[in-house]
Amino acid sequence: MTAPDRPRTSRVGALRPNQLLHTYGVGAVADLPNLSVVTMGLDRWELRHATEITEERLLAAVRTRLGTQVEALRQPPHLPETSDVFGEWAKVGVPVGLFPTWLRCSDTRCNQLGRADAGYFELIHDMFNPDRVRYVHNCRGGRTTRPVAVPARFVLACDNGHLDDFPWQYFVHKGSVPESGHSLKLAERGTTGEAANIVVSCGECGNQQSMAQALGAAAAENLPLCRGRHPHLGTYEDCDKQPRTLVLGATNSWFAMQLRAFSLPRADEAVDQLVAEFWGQLGLLAALPEGIAKNLMRTQRCWPELEPYGEDKVWEAIRRHAESPPDRQPVDDHDLLTPEWQTFSEGDPYELPDFTTRRENRPRGTDSWLEKVVLVTRLREVAALYGFTRIDAPEWGEPGAADVRRAPLSIDPPTWVPCAEMRGEGIFIQFSEQRLSHWERNDAVRERGRRVLEPAHHQWRERRRLDRDAWPGARYVLLHTFAHALIRELALESGYSASGIGERIYAATGDRPMAGVLLYTAAPDSEGTLGGLVSLGEQQNLGALIERALAAARLCSSDPLCAEHDPREHARLYGAACHACLFASETSCERGNQYLDRALLVDTLTSTGSGFFG
């Protein structure tokens, strides 16, 4: 991470590339040891060392949301670190800017509050230890060294994606901003840390205000309207929202908006798969003489991936592809799930570098409802960041629903978006369509949906001005609940944490029905994961895990409160579900712990007859 500070640029810290999508992406605030910085917009990123990633389906889906000008998916710029602190790697990073720009002296006898450029504070560079880059206050307070200046604890944000410094002068002077000469202090009284005990005061006029006046109902009277600021872009826009005071580092200050796709097979042999994947770069070579084509082959960006197979094999694969292109999955700009479902449900074995599968026998006693088990020993997932929201998370799984609140990644329409590439393993479980269709026609299931889940779903969507009729159906709720219950059991046995196991729900009715779940784990390491999850999908292990998951779902430690939960009371999107039985971390759940209900999975204390495994 590099921070622009004229006349020089300083390294101020280090983050993993994956964090630049999930936690500290564009527009997010990163809390470093001595600084607080915001990741700047894509206009400021240097692309020289940003590797382009090929994933056609994902790129098409991103274009539907951001426009056809998006040309590529790229990883964050990165070079391996060496022992040479003056090497090229030290000049490569993601640009960040200081935020908030208001600092406070950490000496409790001083508590000076002011802007970083107001002359009170000085930036200390440290090329050898970026984590020690810091601002210091010019007071010494009886010390031999100057005290560190820390970021002010509060900022403003609104649900249109804007973020701003807290208006300290406006707040302490109750709406009137003096021109200059008013020095502020921010002090904490007492030891509780409550907002009421944090007081900002003016040394010239004696005004003071408790931070409790900037929270809750009092905020509307003491804070100005949102200025529409995007600190990561350096721009302002019209906004009529009342901003909300947030503590610096609050988890609701930034929510990533991502799209994810698995790399699917396009050929039976590894070299043919790679040629098909990079055909956009290799296609022109097919019309050239062999000697010229082989020389140009080495100049292509994809050559490092192809080199292990040798020139001759790659050339033969190019000719085969040109003469008879392999059958390709149709690219639907909006539908990432159907091609994946078709590949997994076919159950054909593959032995490719980024997609290796094998069919597994079903556990005993599951023939009535379990259609197929496929073990995915190697898979590749690519995730792309195409925006973010603040205050409220985006509506998971609702294409375009949150675009009205989506904050931009760049000033101009982006021509690329950052992505992360991960490799891992998974277990695909396909339900019997016949058994599932019969269950959906059950009167108890229909009644549960009609009286409990659907009304709550309509209320929830109406509050967000969304289409009230887009109900995913009892099938989705069942499969989603089953996935969460099984993730908990897999985490206990596999060695992976529950937050490291993700889900992919395939649920649809009509002409192209889908009914299955993929539970997987993936890591950014080039070798992926170690196989501990796949081994649990084998016949001798999976049956016992499913039985334990269903047994645990029948009784929650929060029952009867959990089983009696009525989503209509608070317009929630879950029925009998809570943190004690089903809720998972946001890295695991594709719907933010919505559309869950134990009553559709098993019989509970208060509901019988509607559970699929009742």
Secondary structure as UniProt FT lines:
FT   STRAND          2..5
FT   TURN            6..7
FT   STRAND          8..11
FT   TURN            17..18
FT   HELIX           19..22
FT   TURN            26..27
FT   STRAND          29..31
FT   STRAND          36..39
FT   HELIX           42..44
FT   TURN            48..49
FT   STRAND          52..53
FT   HELIX           56..66
FT   TURN            68..69
FT   STRAND          72..74
FT   TURN            85..86
FT   HELIX           88..91
FT   STRAND          95..98
FT   STRAND          102..105
FT   TURN            108..110
FT   STRAND          112..115
FT   TURN            116..117
FT   STRAND          121..124
FT   HELIX           130..132
FT   STRAND          134..137
FT   TURN            141..142
FT   STRAND          148..151
FT   STRAND          154..157
FT   TURN            159..160
FT   STRAND          163..165
FT   HELIX           168..172
FT   TURN            173..175
FT   STRAND          184..188
FT   HELIX           195..197
FT   STRAND          198..202
FT   TURN            203..205
FT   STRAND          208..210
FT   HELIX           211..214
FT   HELIX           216..218
FT   HELIX           219..222
FT   STRAND          229..230
FT   TURN            231..234
FT   STRAND          235..236
FT   STRAND          244..247
FT   TURN            248..249
FT   HELIX           251..253
FT   STRAND          255..262
FT   HELIX           270..277
FT   HELIX           279..282
FT   HELIX           283..287
FT   HELIX           290..297
FT   TURN            298..299
FT   TURN            301..302
FT   HELIX           303..306
FT   HELIX           307..309
FT   HELIX           310..323
FT   HELIX           337..346
FT   STRAND          350..352
FT   TURN            353..354
FT   STRAND          355..360
FT   TURN            364..365
FT   TURN            367..369
FT   STRAND          370..389
FT   TURN            396..397
FT   TURN            399..405
FT   STRAND          416..431
FT   HELIX           433..440
FT   HELIX           443..448
FT   HELIX           449..453
FT   HELIX           454..463
FT   TURN            464..465
FT   TURN            468..469
FT   HELIX           474..494
FT   HELIX           498..500
FT   STRAND          502..508
FT   STRAND          514..523
FT   TURN            526..527
FT   HELIX           532..535
FT   TURN            536..537
FT   HELIX           539..554
FT   TURN            557..564
FT   TURN            567..571
FT   TURN            579..582
FT   TURN            586..588
FT   TURN            590..591
FT   HELIX           598..600
FT   TURN            612..613
//
